[in-house]
Amino acid sequence: LGVILKPDLNIVQSVYEGVMYNYSNSNVAQEIKFKVKTSFATLEDTDLFSTSRTLCEQLRGNVTTVVLSSTLHSSLALQSLFKNTNVPYVATSYQEHCSVNVGGNLNLPSADSLGVSLLPDYLPAVAEVVDHLAWDTFVYVYDSDNGPSKLQRLLSHQFKNSVSMRYAKRISNSSDANDFLRLLETTDRESRKYVLLDCRFETAKRIIIDHVRDIYMGRRNYHFLLVNPVVNELTYEKVPEFVAVNITGLRLVGEDLSQQSSLDPSQEPREKKITEEDERRAGPQPRPRLEAEAELLEEGDQLLQADSPSTTTCGDRPSVPQELGEIITRNLREVRPKDTEVDVCSCNFVLLVPSIVLQTLLCFYVLLQRSFQGLTGSIRFTSDGCRIDYNVHVVQLNVNNEAIKIAEWSDTKGFEPVIKPARVEVNDTGVLDKDKTYVIQSVLKPSSWQRVPDAQDRMGNDRYDGYCKDLIDALARELDIKYELRAAEETVYGRRDHKVRGGWTGLIGEVLRKASQNAQSPSTATVINAERKEAVDFSQPFMTTGIAALMLKPSDLPGRGMFTFLAPFSLELWIFFVSSFGLVFVIMFFVSFFTTRVSSTKPGMEHSACGTIYKSLCYSLEAFTPHYIDSYYARPYEVLRSTGSYRRRYPIFPTLSRSISGRVIGNIWWLFIVFVFSAYTASMVPFLSKESRIRPIRSVEDLPLQSQVDYGFSRQSMAKKYFENPNLNSTAHRRMWEVMNSKPDVFKNSNAEGVDAVRSSKGNYVFFMEANAVAFVNTQRPCDTMQLGGTFGVRSFAVAVPKGSSLRKHLDEAIAHLSETGELDKLKKKWWTQKSYCQYPERKKDETVMPLDNFIGVFFILGGGVALGILVGLIEFI
């Protein structure tokens, strides 16, 4: 046998050798004395000349069959290489002559080569997936010569809706694909982009990883469809980047999904009768899970093996079809002697005819007769070596990086979506049972449904209060029924999960599970969406909510508005400043008054109390101007001229004090004012910069236009589901989701954690949650938050009941009556307006405002200087 592999498939060679070793030492092979000799060759270059040269080297060794891994060459090129060799080949790549329509008919052109294709025709499944996902356009990225022919077949498919190809690009590596997608993103950033990746899984994985890590590339507006089938590549390796984009793939599976490869350590040996010595020599051959190509090559090994001695002996000649007989006759016309006796049996046997041509043709015939259950499903072939009777699963990756089956395609039945689970319906008479106790459940949330502080001391429904509690009380009065309130064990409203009983988690799961057990009729208050409507019935909505943004109040950033100039200092500090001015003024008056009184006995000096007050006020105020120093030192002649004719000429100009005590107090006061000016300037600069940083955020749409303020939401919130929706209409919201995805730390584990982050962020974080929850937080102390902009992603709250329950009709009538009477509005005002603690908001202390504690030392200096001046004044007076 000849085996031609690519350099990066060394592990496949190990698998092949292990499989052939196990078979050669099996009882079957030893009984018929049959051994396999393998000639390995590595295809270093991808050009057609190198491939043909490698094939010629294999043929010189008289190989009967060639096992060929997937190459970049087209199927027509492979056929041309093997056309004149009369050597069959087993390929794992796409073969163009094996084309299947959706109905299962084979479009078989004339197959001149002896090729057997282990890879089934999967292109109809790809076309059906595109149709099922309702794509109108797609981008085709491929890396082989088969790409154009595949694309032509896809475009010729009869789609239900109009589908067109936007771009097609051949790549040589993942970098080429990412450069192309980046260029596409630059030219058209807003539209949805559906990308068909027709390349090996490793290349496709690298493309997606680099795409997600590129912060300038979109994520939620991209949907990747892996054209080449996989086996377990999407499941055995959890790639975190796969969660950030939508990924759909095709998976080849057998009837037994748990079937493992023959060399897996957990699987029993294929032949249990191997001797202990053989097992000791072989030993365990652990290896990682293989990709689809490796699994197909391993199936090729099984194809070349005989299952029992009866298929490898020369007992009976198998019946040869007429068309195959014509091929044999045509090929042997020149090489076979007329009297040669041909014993037609299995290719796993050295034929009596010395013609390699006849041996290989008969080998090809036996290969076509093989049928077994392989790792990728049933292995059966047509007369042209095309695989039939196979299934392809269509899978998508969910948020947990799990491959979820969404559809199945087969060459006989075509495309079949996954059948949805049967609905649980409750059949009743339509009349409410007044003696029945109805169970009501909901998620505990502040103001909506909460336990009272002394819930442990209470019994029954009195343990709870809130908007939903009052609403249920009103509905019970309207319907005249009894009910029991229960807090939900889970904190989510409900989502699909096939791993749990009922197929749903949260409140929806509780409704389905209790209905299926014929328990007390369950109902719950939850958010309506289309997916949940398929599982349960909803009443008329009793409240509408949405998603809102919680942010720190700009008014809690002191100094905004007309009194911005007062912002740098705290109120206590301003009070101390004014008090200091008054104190210094009074002390200056007394010092000036007594020193002037002492000097009044001198000739030409007059004493006046009003003049002393005026002079003291001037001294105190002149300290705020640069002329203060000049009043004492720069113009001493005015002191000498402050008496006599100069004073009579300017009677309102004060007589400056020449006492030592006055000068001490004046200089200390001036030094204090210098400190005040310096501190005021230093505090004003960061305050103004902070104000300018927060001012541009006026609405939610402003958030993606800046980078200073982060924003996020809870991982289990309604906001998460909204932003994850790939069909968002708002460009700003799509951009916000991309930014949030690039910063995982912005996501919080709960709403309480998000609210704390907003209050501690100093205005640098915005948190998204339900609008009702935002309204509740804004009414609670310390009253430092507000809603940014309006509400988006509107959802409605309603009561969920089992399918077919007559309770829905009665609930609709009761809710409609409560709405008409205004009772619903009263309840909403009661819990979100009247219970507000924020009529008089508490001002939050801001670190940019200088408190009194930071300036108290300067006041001590001023007090010490004034005390020194008073002491000197007393000495002068004495």
Residue, then its C-alpha position, 0 to 999 in steps of 0.5 A: l500500500g502507498v500512503i501519501l501524507k502532508p508534513d503536518l500529519n505525522i500523528v496520522q502516520s502513527v495512527y495508521e501504523g498502529v492500526m495496521y500493526n494491530y491488524s497484521n497481528s490479528n487472528v484473521a491476518q495470521e490465518i490467511k498469512f496476509k501482511v501489509k507492507t506500507s510505503f510512506a511518502t511525504l508531500e512537501d510541496t503543494d504544486l501538481f508536479s511534486t504530487s505527480r513525482t511522489l506518485c511515480e515513486q510510489l508506483r515504482g514500488n508496485v503498490t496496489t492502492v494509494v491512500l491520499s490525504s487531502t491536498l490543495h489540488s482539485s479532484l479533477a487534477l487527482q483524476s488526471l494523475f491516476k487516470n492512466t495508472n490503473v491504481p485505485y486511490v482512497a482520498t479524504s478530500y472533496q471529489e467533484h464527481c460525487s455530487v449529490n442533490v438534496g433529493g439524494n440522486l447522484n449527479l455522476p459524470s464519467a469517472d475515468s479514475l479508480g478513486v474512492s472518496l471517504l469524504p461524503d458530499y457535504l455541499p448540499a448540507v451547506a446550502e441548506v444551512v444557508d437557507h435555514l439561517a435565512w442569509d441573503t448574502f455571504v462571503y466565501v473564503y477558501d484555500s484550495d483549487n476545489g474552491p471555485s467548483k464548490l462555490q459554483r455548486l452553492l450558487s446553483h442551489q435552489f434557495k428559498n429566498s434570494v441569496s447572492m455572494r458578496y465576495a470570494k477570496r482565496i487565501s494561503n494562510s489565516s493572515d490573508a483572511n484576516d487582512f481581507l476581513r479587516l478591509l471588508e470591515t473598513t468599507d462596510r462596518e454596519s452590515r451583517k457579515y456571513v462568512l463561509l470558511d472553506c479551509r482546514f479547521e486549524t486555519a479556520k480556528r486561527i482566523i476566528i481567534d485573530h478576528v476576535r482579538d482584533i479590537y477594531m473588528g466587529r464580533r456580533n455582526y459576524h457569523f462564521l460557517l465552517v464548510n469542511p465537516v468536523v468530528n469533535e474539533l469543536t468540542y474537545e478544545k474549548v477556545p474562549e474566542f469562539v464564544a464571542v462570535n456566531i459559529t456554525g459547523l457540520r459534524l460527521v457522526g456515526e449512529d453511536l456518538s460515543q464511538q471512539s477511535s481504535l487507538d483510544p486507550s479507553q476502547e477495547p482492541r479491535e481484535k481480542k484474540i491477539t496474543e499477550e506477546d503482541e499486546r506487550r510489544a504493541g503496548p498502549q498507544p495513547r493519542p489525542r482526539l483526531e480531526a475529521e481528516a485523521e478519522l477518515l484516514e483511519e476509516g481508510d485503514q479499516l476499508l483496506q482490511a479483511d473482516s474474516p477469513s471468508t473474504t480473503t480466501c480464493g474459494d468462490r469468485p465474486s460476481v463482477p458487474q457488467e460495467l466493471g467487467e468492461i473496464i477490466t476487459r478494456n484495461l487488460r486487452e493488451v497486458r493479459p495473455k489469452d490463456t491466463e487463468v484469473d482467480v477473482c477474489s479479494c484484493n487482500f491477497v496476492l493474485l495469481v495473475p502476474s499483472i499489476v493492472l488486474q490486481t489493482l482493478l480487482c482491488f478497486y472492485v473489492l473496495l466498492q463492496r466493503s460496507f461497515q460502520g465507521l467513526t463518521g457513520s455508515i461506510r458504503f460506496t457506489s460503483d464510482g467510489c462515491r459514499i452514500d447513506y451518510n448523515v451530517h449534523v449541523v451544530q452551533l456553539n452556545v455561550n458555554n462553548e458547547a456544540i448544540k445540534i440544530a439540524e441534520w442532513s442526509d443524502t436520502k432525506g435532505f435537511e431536517p431541523v431538530i424537532k422541538p420538544a412536545r409542549v406540556e399542556v394542561n386540560d381543564t374545564g375552564v372554570l376556576d376551582k375556588d377550593k384550589t390553592y394556586v402556587i405563584q413563584s417569582v425571582l426575589k428582587p428589591s421593591s418587586w418581590q422581597r422578604v420582609p425584615d422579620a420574615q423568619d417570625r412570619m408565616g405564609n404569604d406575609r413573609y413577602d412584600g413588594y410590587c408583585k405581592d400587592l399585584i397578586d393580592a389584587l388579582a386574587r381579590e378579583l378572581d376570588i382564589k387562594y394562592e401560595l407565594r414561593a420564592a424561586e430557587e433560581t435567579v433567572y426567568g428561564r432559558r433553554d437547556h437540554k441538560v435539565r428536565g423539561g428543557w428549561t431552567g428558571l421560572i419557565g422550567e418550574v412551570l413546565r415541570k410542575a405541570s407535567q407532574n399534575a401538581q397544583s397549577p403553577s404560575t409565575a411572573t416573568v419577562i415575555n419573549a418569543e422563545r418562552k412563548e413556545a413553552v408556556d402561555f402568558s397573560q396580558p402584560f401588567m408592566t412594561t420595563g426595559i434596560a436603563a443605564l445607572m450613573l453617578k449624579p452630576s449634581d453630586l460633583p460639587g460646584r456645578g452651576m452658578f457657584t462653581f467658584l466655591a467648589p474647591f473648598s468645603l463649606e466648613l473651610w469657607i466659614f473658617f475663612v470668613s471668621s478669620f477675616g472678621l477676627v483679624f479685623v477686630i484685632m487690628f482695630f483694637v491694636s490700632f486703637f490703643t497704639t494710636r491712643v498712646s501716640s495721641t499725646k504727641p503734637g500733631m496727632e489726633h485720635s479718632a475711633c472711626g478712623t481707626i475702624y476704617k484703617s483696620l478694615c483697609y489693612s485687612l482688605e489690602a492683604f488681598t492685593p499686591h499693593y499691600i507690601d507697598s503700603y508698609y515698605a515701598r512708600p514710607y514717605e506717606v507715613l511721614r506725610s500722614t499727618g498735618s497738611y497732607r491728612r487735611r488735604y486727603p481726610i479719607f485716606p487712613t493713617l497707617s499704623r507704625s506700631i510693631s504689633g500692627r505690622v506683625i499681625g498685618n504680615i501674618w495675615w498677608l502670609f495667610i492670604v498667600f496660602v489661601f490663594s495657592a490652595y484655591t488655585a491648586s484645588m480649582v484645576p483638578f475640579l475643572s478637569k473633572e467637570s470637563r471629563i464628565r460633561p460630554i456624557r448626555s445619553v447612552e449613545d455618547l458612551p461608545l464615543q468616549s473612552q474614559v467612562d466604562y460600562g457593563f452589566s450583570r452576567q445574568s441580566m436581561a441586558k446581557k441577552y439584549f446586547e448578545n442579540p446579533n440583530l441589534n438595530s442600533t449602531a451605537h449599541r453594537r459598538m458598545w457590545e464590542v467595547m464591553n467584550s474587549k474589557p471583561d472586567v466591566f461585567k459584574n456578577s450581580n446588580a448589587e455589585g454593579v451599583d457599588a461599582v457605580r458609586s465607587s467609580k467617581g463617575n467613571y462607570v455606568f451600569f446597565m440593568e432593568a429600568n425598574a431596578v434603576a428607578f428603585v436604586n435612584t430612590q434609595r440612600p445615599c441618593d447619589t445615582m440617576q438614570l442616563g438617557g431613556t429606556f431601550g430594549v423594552r420588555s413586558f412582564a406577565v404571568a406565565v401559566p402552563k400551555g392550555s390553562s384556562l387560568r390565562k383567560h381569567l388573568d387577562e380579564a383581571i389585569a385589564h380591569l386593574s389597568e382600567t381602574g388605575e390600580l396598576d399605576k397606583l401600585k407602581k407609584k407606591w413602590w417606586t415614588q412614594k417610598s423614595y428616600c431622596q426628596y432631600p438628597e444627601r450630598k456625597k463627599d467628593e475627594t476633589v474638595m479640600p476639607l478643613d482638616n487639610f488646611i487647619g495647620v495654616f489657621f494655627i499659623l495665623g492664630g499664632g501670629v495674631a497672638l504674637g501681635i497681641l502680646v507685642g501690642l500689650i507690651e507697647f501699651i504698657 
